[in-house]
Every structure is written in C-alpha cells, then in structure tokens.
C-alpha cells in the first residue's frame, strides 16, 4: 500500500514538473515598457563619427519601431548607452547607425537583442559591421583593428552570444557569459559580406532617432 502511494506521488510530482516546464518554455519575455531616462542634460550633443552599421530585413517598420523602443527602455534608464538612428531602405529593409557611437560590447548586445526581440514569436534578421579595437569587449590585441561582421546564426540555441567573421573570413564566437576573447572557430558560421549600403550613402536621407 505504501509503495503504491509513493508511486502515485512520484508520478504526480513528475507530471506537475513537466507541466511547469512546458509553461515556462512557452512564456515569452516581456518587452520593457518603462520609459525612464536620465535628465536631458546627459544626452550627448555632438555626434561622434564611426563605422558601426547594422542592416535589418524581414520586419515591418512598426515591428522594428517596437523592438528599438523596448531596447532603449532596457538600456537607457541610467545612462544613454545606445542611441540608434533608423533609416528605411525599402520594404522591410532598414539600416541602423549610431551617430553618437556605441561601444563594442553594447553593439554585440544590440545585435543579439534585435535578433531575439522580446514579445515576438520569431527571430529577426540583423547583421552588423564595425572595425575592432584593442580595448573592445572580448577582443584584445589578437583580434584588434579588423573589419568584422556580427550576427546570430538562424540555428543558434544558446541565445547569449554573437558570432563574428573577419574580412579575411576567420570566424569567432563571442559569448556574453565568457571572460575570454572570442573563440576561434574551425570555419566561420557565415562568410564575410559587405553591407548592402555604404554608411556614407545615408547622409542626407530621412531618419528616426531613438533614445
């Protein structure tokens, strides 16, 4: 009798745990709706020219607007860490620049966040480009001064990294939880490709700034 009770209890506990795991798996992360920002006096005034660029495809203007607002709500509460500028290139195709610059670590977070936007049922196609520096996040002397492309592969299952391919087609994985420089891959996950538009070609085009 006692054994039967134990078996029933274990079966019930196992079923309950399974239902909890299913519920957690199906829960979507909620976008940050808190629009708290630092005082306007801390908003940068002078633009800082740089070569950081991101191209986003496959989403509507309204969808990307929501993603960028959620991202700024998350990262700009205490300081203005990310101030993206959005250009519409065509139907469901956009360019994003950072007129006040953005550090490499925040650029990696930006690529990852837009690829895995909160409140979305699917991932978003985004690729970024920049030139690395020695003191950049996870870079160091070995990977410094290289033209690189940043992205998250479509088959990624780890969710806390970005991948990097240099212009020489050497591939690296940059993990957010790691404390080391980018991990050298046997081969790049994606071959290096130039962006569909040169950042200088965006001069004079209409844009929307986010803060």
C-alpha positions as CSV (number, residue, x, y, z in Angstrom):
1,X,0.0,0.0,0.0
2,X,2.8,2.4,1.0
3,X,4.6,1.6,-2.3
4,X,1.5,2.4,-4.3
5,X,1.2,5.7,-2.6
6,X,4.8,6.5,-3.2
7,X,4.5,5.6,-6.9
8,X,1.3,7.7,-7.3
9,X,3.1,10.6,-5.5
10,X,6.2,10.4,-7.8
11,X,4.0,10.2,-10.9
12,X,2.0,13.2,-9.8
13,X,5.2,15.2,-9.0
14,X,6.7,14.3,-12.3
15,X,3.6,15.3,-14.2
16,X,3.4,18.6,-12.3
17,X,7.1,19.3,-13.0
18,X,6.5,18.6,-16.7
19,X,3.6,21.0,-16.9
20,X,5.6,23.7,-15.1
21,X,8.5,23.3,-17.6
22,X,6.1,23.4,-20.6
23,X,4.6,26.6,-19.2
24,X,8.0,28.2,-18.7
25,X,9.1,27.2,-22.2
26,X,6.0,28.8,-23.7
27,X,6.3,32.0,-21.8
28,X,7.5,34.9,-23.8
29,X,9.9,37.5,-22.4
30,X,8.1,40.8,-22.0
31,X,9.5,43.9,-23.6
32,X,10.5,46.7,-21.1
33,X,7.8,49.4,-21.2
34,X,9.4,51.6,-18.5
35,X,10.4,54.8,-20.4
36,X,12.5,56.2,-17.5
37,X,15.5,58.2,-18.9
38,X,18.4,60.3,-17.5
39,X,18.0,64.0,-17.4
40,X,18.1,65.7,-20.8
41,X,21.4,67.4,-19.8
42,X,23.1,64.0,-20.1
43,X,22.0,63.5,-23.6
44,X,25.1,63.8,-25.9
45,X,25.1,66.8,-28.1
46,X,27.9,66.3,-30.5
47,X,27.9,63.4,-33.0
48,X,30.9,61.1,-33.0
49,X,31.6,59.7,-36.5
50,X,32.2,55.9,-36.6
51,X,31.8,53.0,-39.0
52,X,29.2,50.9,-36.9
53,X,26.3,49.8,-39.1
54,X,23.5,47.3,-38.9
55,X,21.1,46.1,-41.6
56,X,17.8,44.6,-40.6
57,X,15.4,42.8,-43.0
58,X,12.2,40.9,-42.9
59,X,10.2,43.0,-40.4
60,X,7.8,45.9,-40.8
61,X,8.6,49.5,-39.7
62,X,6.1,49.2,-36.9
63,X,7.7,46.0,-35.6
64,X,11.2,47.4,-35.7
65,X,10.0,50.6,-34.0
66,X,8.6,48.5,-31.1
67,X,11.9,46.5,-30.9
68,X,14.1,49.6,-30.7
69,X,11.8,51.3,-28.2
70,X,12.0,48.2,-26.0
71,X,15.7,48.0,-26.3
72,X,16.2,51.7,-25.4
73,X,13.8,51.2,-22.4
74,X,16.1,48.4,-21.2
75,X,19.5,50.0,-21.6
76,X,18.9,53.8,-21.3
77,X,17.4,54.1,-17.8
78,X,20.5,55.4,-16.0
79,X,22.8,56.5,-18.9
80,X,22.3,56.8,-22.7
81,X,24.1,53.6,-23.6
82,X,22.6,53.2,-27.1
83,X,21.1,55.8,-29.4
84,X,20.3,54.2,-32.7
85,X,19.4,56.1,-35.9
86,X,17.0,54.2,-38.2
87,X,16.9,54.6,-42.0
88,X,14.3,53.0,-44.2
89,X,16.0,51.4,-47.2
90,X,13.0,49.7,-48.7
91,X,10.0,47.4,-47.9
92,X,11.1,45.5,-44.7
93,X,14.7,46.6,-45.1
94,X,16.4,49.1,-42.8
95,X,19.8,50.5,-41.9
96,X,20.8,51.5,-38.3
97,X,23.7,53.7,-37.4
98,X,24.9,55.1,-34.1
99,X,25.7,58.8,-34.6
100,X,26.9,59.2,-31.0
101,X,28.9,56.0,-31.3
102,X,28.4,52.8,-29.2
103,X,30.9,50.6,-27.5
104,X,31.6,47.2,-29.0
105,X,30.0,45.3,-26.0
106,X,26.8,47.3,-26.4
107,X,26.9,46.7,-30.2
108,X,27.0,42.9,-29.5
109,X,24.1,43.2,-27.1
110,X,22.2,45.3,-29.7
111,X,22.7,42.6,-32.4
112,X,21.6,39.9,-30.0
113,X,18.6,41.8,-28.7
114,X,17.2,42.7,-32.1
115,X,17.7,39.1,-33.3
116,X,15.8,37.8,-30.3
117,X,13.3,40.6,-29.7
118,X,11.0,40.4,-26.7
119,X,7.3,40.0,-27.3
120,X,8.0,38.4,-30.7
121,X,7.2,34.9,-31.9
122,X,10.2,34.8,-34.2
123,X,13.8,36.0,-34.5
124,X,14.7,39.0,-36.7
125,X,17.4,39.0,-39.3
126,X,20.1,41.5,-38.4
127,X,23.8,41.8,-39.3
128,X,26.3,44.4,-38.0
129,X,29.6,45.7,-39.2
130,X,32.4,47.6,-37.5
131,X,36.2,47.8,-37.0
132,X,37.5,46.3,-33.8
133,X,39.9,48.0,-31.3
134,X,42.2,46.5,-28.7
135,X,40.1,47.5,-25.7
136,X,36.8,46.3,-27.2
137,X,34.8,43.7,-25.3
138,X,36.3,40.2,-25.8
139,X,38.7,41.5,-28.5
140,X,42.3,42.1,-27.2
141,X,45.3,42.6,-29.4
142,X,44.8,39.3,-31.4
143,X,41.5,40.5,-32.9
144,X,42.0,44.2,-32.9
145,X,42.0,46.5,-36.0
146,X,39.9,44.1,-38.1
147,X,36.9,44.8,-40.3
148,X,34.3,42.4,-38.8
149,X,30.7,41.3,-39.4
150,X,28.5,40.4,-36.4
151,X,25.4,38.2,-36.4
152,X,23.5,35.4,-34.7
153,X,23.0,32.2,-36.8
154,X,19.5,31.1,-37.5
155,X,20.1,27.8,-35.9
156,X,21.5,29.3,-32.7
157,X,20.2,27.6,-29.5
158,X,22.3,29.3,-26.8
159,X,20.8,32.8,-27.0
160,X,23.6,34.6,-25.2
161,X,26.2,35.2,-27.8
162,X,27.0,36.7,-31.2
163,X,29.2,35.3,-34.0
164,X,31.9,37.3,-35.7
165,X,33.5,36.9,-39.1
166,X,36.5,39.0,-40.1
167,X,37.0,40.4,-43.6
168,X,39.6,37.6,-44.0
169,X,36.9,35.1,-43.3
170,X,38.1,33.9,-39.9
171,X,35.2,33.0,-37.6
172,X,34.8,33.6,-33.9
173,X,32.1,33.1,-31.3
174,X,31.7,35.8,-28.6
175,X,29.9,34.5,-25.6
176,X,28.4,37.0,-23.1
177,X,29.0,34.7,-20.1
178,X,32.6,34.0,-21.0
179,X,35.5,36.1,-19.7
180,X,37.9,35.2,-22.6
181,X,38.5,36.7,-26.0
182,X,36.4,35.4,-28.9
183,X,36.6,31.7,-29.5
184,X,38.3,30.8,-32.8
185,X,36.1,28.5,-34.9
186,X,37.2,25.9,-37.4
187,X,35.4,27.8,-40.1
188,X,33.2,30.9,-40.0
189,X,29.5,30.3,-39.5
190,X,28.8,32.8,-42.3
191,X,31.2,34.1,-44.9
192,X,32.0,37.8,-44.6
193,X,29.8,40.0,-46.8
194,X,29.8,43.7,-47.3
195,X,26.7,45.6,-46.2
196,X,24.1,46.4,-48.9
197,X,24.7,50.1,-48.4
198,X,27.8,52.2,-47.5
199,X,27.3,54.2,-44.4
200,X,28.3,57.4,-46.3
201,X,25.4,56.9,-48.7
202,X,23.0,57.5,-45.8
203,X,24.0,61.2,-45.5
204,X,21.0,63.4,-46.3
205,X,18.4,60.6,-46.1
206,X,15.5,60.8,-43.7
207,X,15.8,59.0,-40.4
208,X,14.3,58.4,-37.0
209,X,16.4,58.7,-33.8
210,X,15.7,56.6,-30.7
211,X,16.8,57.3,-27.2
